[in-house]
Amino acid sequence: MDDEKCQAPERLSLLKQAVESHSTLTEQALDGQGIDCHLLGLKMEAIADGFHVPELFMDISYTMASYWKLSTGQVASRTDCIMCYGPLVPDGYAVCYNPLPTHINFAVTAFNCCEETNATYLAGNIQNALADVRALLGNFGEGQPERL
């Protein structure tokens, strides 16, 4: 959204592509096709059955790929409320959101003990990004999310 060389029609096209990609990934996860959950299930089953944890789970690449610095989740509710949860790792963030018909409630959390994280700063940037999307959609008469 901040690239001055990218005109509004291209931004809208890119936004639509991102929404479609996210929708596909969400559907896959809901169908049990999320790779992270599958691997976690295999690891937990090995532990529960008393087997040695396979080497894959001890590999540094797996450890790095499983270190979620950003955890996001929609907690859908028809009431105008805010819910939140904590980050998964000490230097991470958690963003809980609830899209409502006229606005989106969201909460950002981070541990105070980590100097690299700043929940207030991230929340401000999310708010600015949402305002940018609203302005972009408004320019094309696409103010309602259903039209994406």
Backbone as CSV, one residue per row, in Angstrom:
resi,resn,N_x,N_y,N_z,CA_x,CA_y,CA_z,C_x,C_y,C_z
1,MET,0.813,-1.202,0.000,0.000,0.000,0.000,0.855,1.264,0.000
2,ASP,2.077,1.143,0.452,2.931,2.323,0.555,3.775,2.583,-0.685
3,ASP,3.756,1.667,-1.645,4.559,1.817,-2.855,3.904,2.847,-3.772
4,GLU,4.535,4.007,-3.901,3.968,5.087,-4.707,3.899,4.741,-6.191
5,LYS,4.708,3.784,-6.636,4.700,3.373,-8.041,3.513,2.469,-8.363
6,CYS,2.909,1.912,-7.350,1.788,0.987,-7.527,0.481,1.781,-7.487
7,GLN,-0.211,1.816,-8.605,-1.455,2.575,-8.703,-2.614,1.802,-8.065
8,ALA,-3.684,2.516,-7.776,-4.825,1.933,-7.068,-5.399,0.684,-7.747
9,PRO,-5.593,0.655,-9.073,-6.137,-0.572,-9.681,-5.240,-1.793,-9.449
10,GLU,-3.922,-1.591,-9.503,-3.005,-2.703,-9.254,-3.062,-3.121,-7.778
11,ARG,-3.181,-2.149,-6.894,-3.300,-2.465,-5.464,-4.551,-3.304,-5.203
12,LEU,-5.643,-2.922,-5.847,-6.885,-3.671,-5.678,-6.724,-5.098,-6.192
13,SER,-6.080,-5.247,-7.332,-5.843,-6.579,-7.895,-4.977,-7.419,-6.955
14,LEU,-3.928,-6.827,-6.418,-3.052,-7.539,-5.485,-3.790,-7.912,-4.197
15,LEU,-4.644,-7.015,-3.732,-5.432,-7.308,-2.536,-6.363,-8.491,-2.791
16,LYS,-7.011,-8.499,-3.949,-7.907,-9.613,-4.286,-7.135,-10.927,-4.359
17,GLN,-5.938,-10.902,-4.934,-5.109,-12.113,-4.998,-4.754,-12.596,-3.592
18,ALA,-4.408,-11.663,-2.721,-4.047,-12.028,-1.348,-5.241,-12.636,-0.614
19,VAL,-6.422,-12.060,-0.803,-7.626,-12.578,-0.154,-7.944,-13.978,-0.674
20,GLU,-7.825,-14.178,-1.983,-8.082,-15.500,-2.564,-7.088,-16.528,-2.033
21,SER,-5.817,-16.158,-1.956,-4.793,-17.063,-1.439,-5.070,-17.413,0.022
22,HIS,-5.396,-16.409,0.813,-5.702,-16.641,2.228,-6.919,-17.548,2.372
23,SER,-7.936,-17.320,1.546,-9.140,-18.155,1.603,-8.815,-19.610,1.293
24,THR,-7.966,-19.831,0.292,-7.565,-21.194,-0.073,-6.814,-21.858,1.071
25,LEU,-5.859,-21.151,1.654,-5.087,-21.703,2.772,-5.978,-21.981,3.986
26,THR,-6.943,-21.104,4.232,-7.865,-21.305,5.346,-8.708,-22.552,5.123
27,GLU,-9.221,-22.716,3.904,-10.015,-23.908,3.584,-9.183,-25.172,3.753
28,GLN,-7.931,-25.130,3.313,-7.056,-26.293,3.464,-6.839,-26.619,4.939
29,ALA,-6.611,-25.603,5.740,-6.404,-25.827,7.177,-7.661,-26.405,7.821
30,LEU,-8.826,-25.877,7.453,-10.078,-26.381,8.009,-10.348,-27.821,7.593
31,ASP,-9.825,-28.213,6.440,-9.972,-29.590,5.953,-8.882,-30.512,6.487
32,GLY,-8.074,-30.010,7.414,-7.019,-30.830,7.996,-5.786,-30.946,7.125
33,GLN,-5.621,-30.035,6.179,-4.492,-30.092,5.259,-3.360,-29.151,5.637
34,GLY,-3.443,-28.507,6.784,-2.366,-27.615,7.221,-1.146,-28.431,7.624
35,ILE,-0.033,-28.204,6.981,1.168,-29.013,7.206,1.675,-28.893,8.636
36,ASP,1.552,-27.722,9.240,2.054,-27.555,10.602,1.280,-28.430,11.586
37,CYS,-0.023,-28.496,11.429,-0.826,-29.332,12.333,-0.557,-30.809,12.102
38,HIS,-0.362,-31.197,10.851,-0.086,-32.598,10.530,1.223,-33.036,11.187
39,LEU,2.258,-32.236,11.024,3.551,-32.585,11.615,3.493,-32.577,13.142
40,LEU,2.810,-31.595,13.705,2.674,-31.551,15.161,1.953,-32.802,15.657
41,GLY,0.921,-33.222,14.935,0.196,-34.434,15.308,1.088,-35.659,15.301
42,LEU,1.928,-35.774,14.274,2.856,-36.906,14.205,3.839,-36.891,15.375
43,LYS,4.357,-35.718,15.695,5.305,-35.597,16.803,4.635,-35.967,18.127
44,MET,3.442,-35.436,18.360,2.738,-35.702,19.614,2.356,-37.181,19.729
45,GLU,1.997,-37.798,18.615,1.649,-39.221,18.630,2.870,-40.071,18.972
46,ALA,4.021,-39.722,18.411,5.258,-40.451,18.725,5.567,-40.350,20.215
47,ILE,5.426,-39.160,20.766,5.690,-38.959,22.193,4.684,-39.750,23.032
48,ALA,3.408,-39.663,22.673,2.361,-40.352,23.436,2.543,-41.867,23.417
49,ASP,3.035,-42.397,22.298,3.221,-43.846,22.169,4.574,-44.319,22.688
50,GLY,5.379,-43.395,23.208,6.666,-43.762,23.783,7.767,-44.016,22.771
51,PHE,7.570,-43.575,21.525,8.606,-43.735,20.503,9.624,-42.607,20.613
52,HIS,10.789,-42.839,20.042,11.755,-41.757,19.911,11.184,-40.749,18.923
53,VAL,11.361,-39.488,19.227,10.888,-38.452,18.309,11.757,-38.512,17.061
54,PRO,11.150,-38.615,15.872,11.933,-38.693,14.636,12.898,-37.515,14.488
55,GLU,14.018,-37.779,13.819,15.075,-36.772,13.663,14.577,-35.487,13.017
56,LEU,13.588,-35.597,12.149,13.039,-34.410,11.488,12.715,-33.325,12.512
57,PHE,12.135,-33.727,13.630,11.690,-32.768,14.636,12.840,-32.187,15.450
58,MET,14.013,-32.757,15.320,15.198,-32.261,16.018,16.058,-31.383,15.109
59,ASP,15.713,-31.353,13.835,16.488,-30.590,12.862,16.283,-29.093,13.090
60,ILE,17.337,-28.329,12.947,17.261,-26.881,13.174,16.260,-26.214,12.230
61,SER,16.136,-26.730,11.003,15.193,-26.123,10.058,13.752,-26.296,10.542
62,TYR,13.441,-27.456,11.124,12.095,-27.668,11.668,11.864,-26.742,12.858
63,THR,12.868,-26.638,13.712,12.753,-25.763,14.878,12.513,-24.319,14.443
64,MET,13.266,-23.869,13.445,13.110,-22.496,12.962,11.746,-22.299,12.300
65,ALA,11.305,-23.287,11.520,10.020,-23.178,10.827,8.847,-23.234,11.803
66,SER,9.078,-23.778,12.982,8.017,-23.908,13.987,8.032,-22.772,15.007
67,TYR,8.906,-21.822,14.829,9.024,-20.706,15.766,8.137,-19.571,15.254
68,TRP,6.912,-19.556,15.717,5.912,-18.626,15.197,6.003,-17.280,15.910
69,LYS,6.628,-16.307,15.261,6.731,-14.971,15.862,5.421,-14.201,15.771
70,LEU,4.564,-14.611,14.850,3.269,-13.947,14.711,2.180,-15.006,14.740
71,SER,1.339,-14.919,15.734,0.196,-15.815,15.851,-1.056,-14.969,15.690
72,THR,-1.895,-15.329,14.730,-3.123,-14.583,14.505,-4.302,-15.530,14.578
73,GLY,-5.433,-14.996,14.953,-6.621,-15.828,15.001,-7.881,-15.003,15.062
74,GLN,-8.861,-15.447,14.275,-10.170,-14.817,14.318,-10.988,-15.488,15.405
75,VAL,-11.528,-14.680,16.281,-12.473,-15.162,17.281,-13.789,-14.474,16.954
76,ALA,-14.575,-15.142,16.138,-15.814,-14.543,15.649,-16.865,-14.486,16.751
77,SER,-17.459,-13.327,16.882,-18.532,-13.124,17.846,-19.431,-12.029,17.301
78,ARG,-20.705,-12.170,17.516,-21.634,-11.132,17.058,-21.676,-9.949,18.013
79,THR,-21.135,-10.143,19.200,-21.109,-9.046,20.166,-19.876,-8.182,19.929
80,ASP,-19.989,-6.936,20.281,-18.897,-5.984,20.087,-17.936,-6.095,21.268
81,CYS,-17.090,-7.103,21.208,-16.170,-7.344,22.311,-14.759,-7.579,21.771
82,ILE,-13.811,-7.508,22.667,-12.418,-7.746,22.298,-11.911,-8.922,23.116
83,MET,-11.268,-9.843,22.440,-10.652,-10.984,23.110,-9.176,-10.975,22.753
84,CYS,-8.376,-11.617,23.566,-6.958,-11.677,23.228,-6.314,-12.895,23.865
85,TYR,-5.142,-13.197,23.394,-4.327,-14.275,23.941,-2.877,-13.854,23.780
86,GLY,-1.980,-14.571,24.407,-0.572,-14.193,24.386,0.185,-14.786,23.223
87,PRO,1.350,-14.222,22.927,2.191,-14.735,21.846,2.713,-16.135,22.167
88,LEU,3.106,-16.850,21.132,3.592,-18.216,21.286,5.056,-18.287,21.690
89,VAL,5.802,-17.225,21.408,7.236,-17.208,21.698,7.579,-15.888,22.391
90,PRO,8.673,-15.843,23.147,9.006,-14.640,23.919,9.162,-13.373,23.079
91,ASP,9.670,-13.498,21.862,9.877,-12.314,21.017,8.835,-12.238,19.908
92,GLY,7.621,-12.654,20.220,6.568,-12.683,19.214,5.380,-11.814,19.571
93,TYR,4.392,-11.887,18.695,3.141,-11.152,18.852,1.976,-12.120,18.702
94,ALA,0.852,-11.757,19.285,-0.413,-12.430,19.027,-1.409,-11.354,18.627
95,VAL,-2.165,-11.633,17.571,-3.187,-10.703,17.109,-4.496,-11.475,17.008
96,CYS,-5.440,-11.095,17.831,-6.763,-11.703,17.845,-7.717,-10.686,17.228
97,TYR,-8.577,-11.138,16.318,-9.457,-10.184,15.652,-10.867,-10.735,15.505
98,ASN,-11.810,-9.809,15.394,-13.216,-10.140,15.250,-13.840,-9.173,14.250
99,PRO,-14.021,-9.619,12.991,-14.651,-8.744,12.002,-16.158,-8.648,12.244
100,LEU,-16.640,-7.443,12.322,-18.061,-7.162,12.506,-18.569,-6.420,11.269
101,PRO,-19.868,-6.251,11.115,-20.393,-5.623,9.893,-19.842,-4.228,9.594
102,THR,-19.564,-3.433,10.622,-19.129,-2.056,10.371,-17.689,-1.761,10.766
103,HIS,-17.048,-2.688,11.443,-15.670,-2.455,11.876,-15.021,-3.779,12.264
104,ILE,-13.745,-3.717,12.574,-13.009,-4.901,13.008,-12.395,-4.608,14.372
105,ASN,-12.714,-5.433,15.334,-12.042,-5.347,16.631,-10.792,-6.207,16.573
106,PHE,-9.711,-5.712,17.113,-8.514,-6.543,17.203,-7.716,-6.157,18.440
107,ALA,-6.970,-7.121,18.922,-6.100,-6.901,20.077,-4.730,-7.465,19.742
108,VAL,-3.694,-6.732,20.098,-2.316,-7.157,19.859,-1.639,-7.316,21.214
109,THR,-0.965,-8.448,21.400,-0.228,-8.665,22.638,1.218,-9.030,22.331
110,ALA,2.083,-8.688,23.266,3.504,-9.045,23.211,4.005,-9.042,24.649
111,PHE,5.064,-9.774,24.891,5.631,-9.797,26.235,6.424,-8.517,26.490
112,ASN,6.235,-7.932,27.667,6.961,-6.718,28.036,8.453,-6.956,28.199
113,CYS,8.840,-8.197,28.471,10.253,-8.494,28.731,11.102,-8.474,27.460
114,CYS,10.473,-8.388,26.307,11.219,-8.404,25.046,11.319,-6.994,24.481
115,GLU,12.543,-6.512,24.336,12.749,-5.154,23.828,12.455,-5.037,22.337
116,GLU,12.461,-6.173,21.608,12.241,-6.117,20.161,10.772,-5.983,19.786
117,THR,9.867,-6.249,20.720,8.446,-6.195,20.387,7.797,-4.966,21.000
118,ASN,6.793,-4.462,20.301,6.050,-3.300,20.765,4.614,-3.451,20.264
119,ALA,3.739,-3.943,21.115,2.359,-4.216,20.722,1.626,-2.949,20.286
120,THR,1.887,-1.845,20.946,1.225,-0.587,20.591,1.614,-0.152,19.182
121,TYR,2.880,-0.269,18.857,3.372,0.102,17.524,2.744,-0.791,16.451
122,LEU,2.726,-2.105,16.683,2.134,-3.016,15.709,0.644,-2.737,15.547
123,ALA,-0.061,-2.506,16.645,-1.492,-2.209,16.573,-1.747,-0.952,15.742
124,GLY,-0.920,0.066,15.908,-1.060,1.285,15.108,-0.852,1.021,13.629
125,ASN,0.122,0.180,13.310,0.364,-0.154,11.907,-0.773,-0.983,11.320
126,ILE,-1.349,-1.872,12.107,-2.505,-2.638,11.633,-3.676,-1.698,11.382
127,GLN,-3.894,-0.768,12.301,-4.981,0.196,12.134,-4.771,1.028,10.862
128,ASN,-3.553,1.462,10.613,-3.261,2.222,9.393,-3.486,1.379,8.147
129,ALA,-3.077,0.112,8.191,-3.260,-0.780,7.041,-4.744,-0.999,6.759
130,LEU,-5.531,-1.177,7.812,-6.973,-1.349,7.622,-7.605,-0.088,7.035
131,ALA,-7.146,1.071,7.466,-7.650,2.331,6.906,-7.278,2.440,5.429
132,ASP,-6.068,2.010,5.071,-5.648,2.012,3.663,-6.541,1.102,2.823
133,VAL,-6.849,-0.074,3.348,-7.711,-1.014,2.618,-9.110,-0.429,2.473
134,ARG,-9.629,0.166,3.540,-10.959,0.783,3.465,-10.983,1.880,2.402
135,ALA,-9.962,2.714,2.375,-9.896,3.786,1.380,-9.800,3.207,-0.028
136,LEU,-8.987,2.182,-0.206,-8.838,1.555,-1.518,-10.165,0.974,-1.989
137,LEU,-10.845,0.246,-1.129,-12.123,-0.353,-1.507,-13.178,0.714,-1.757
138,GLY,-13.145,1.783,-0.976,-14.089,2.874,-1.172,-13.918,3.551,-2.519
139,ASN,-12.677,3.639,-3.006,-12.404,4.255,-4.310,-13.011,3.466,-5.457
140,PHE,-13.240,2.183,-5.250,-13.755,1.332,-6.317,-15.187,0.891,-6.053
141,GLY,-15.840,1.540,-5.091,-17.207,1.166,-4.773,-17.300,-0.235,-4.197
142,GLU,-16.214,-0.676,-3.575,-16.187,-2.028,-3.018,-16.015,-1.945,-1.509
143,GLY,-16.863,-1.151,-0.884,-16.734,-0.941,0.548,-17.098,-2.130,1.406
144,GLN,-17.807,-3.094,0.847,-18.197,-4.268,1.621,-17.257,-5.422,1.338
145,PRO,-16.783,-6.120,2.363,-15.862,-7.245,2.171,-16.415,-8.319,1.244
146,GLU,-17.754,-8.504,1.210,-18.340,-9.543,0.368,-18.016,-9.322,-1.107
147,ARG,-17.718,-8.110,-1.480,-17.453,-7.807,-2.890,-16.047,-8.164,-3.322
148,LEU,-15.191,-8.507,-2.395,-13.854,-8.951,-2.768,-13.998,-10.288,-3.423
